[in-house]
Amino acid sequence: MIKVAQLLARKDGCVWQVAPEDSIHRAMTLMAERGIGAVVVLQEGMLAGIVSERDCARQVIVTGRCARTTPVREIMTRQVFYTSPDEDVEHCLATMSRHHIRHLPVLAQGEDRKRVVGVITMGDVVKAILDQQRDRIEHLERYISWEESF
């Protein structure tokens, strides 16, 4: 099984973040510059929430808020589902599917349990599972070919 730590090792290691008092415009600009769909919201280095492009669209455009002056804390999701580096990706996929989310912060283990060490996406998880399945299929095909040669 593939662990979250393996997914994080494939990524650039950056955790893009904003503070609760930052403007929604700042969060949206960061997401656009980095080509990402969500940023974690950290307060004093700890996970306080998460905000996605979808949150911004729904909470700014639909409600008529001003993105330049409205702080992220007004629209961020406060109850954040998260995972740890030692969790397997199948469990993450189940969590993401069950709760209809596409981004899952990864929290450190031990004393730093509230420190965000990365974020995995639904795309990361699905790709890892598909790669694993492809590897299994190739292994089985080689095994069958080897058996047939006798």
Secondary structure by P-SEA (a helix, b strand, c coil): cccaaaaaaacccccccccccccaaaaaaaaaaacccbbbbbccccccccccaaaaaaacccccccccccccccccccccccccccccaaaaaaaaaaacccbbbbbbcccccccccccccaaaaaaaaaaaaaaaaaaaaaaaaaaaac
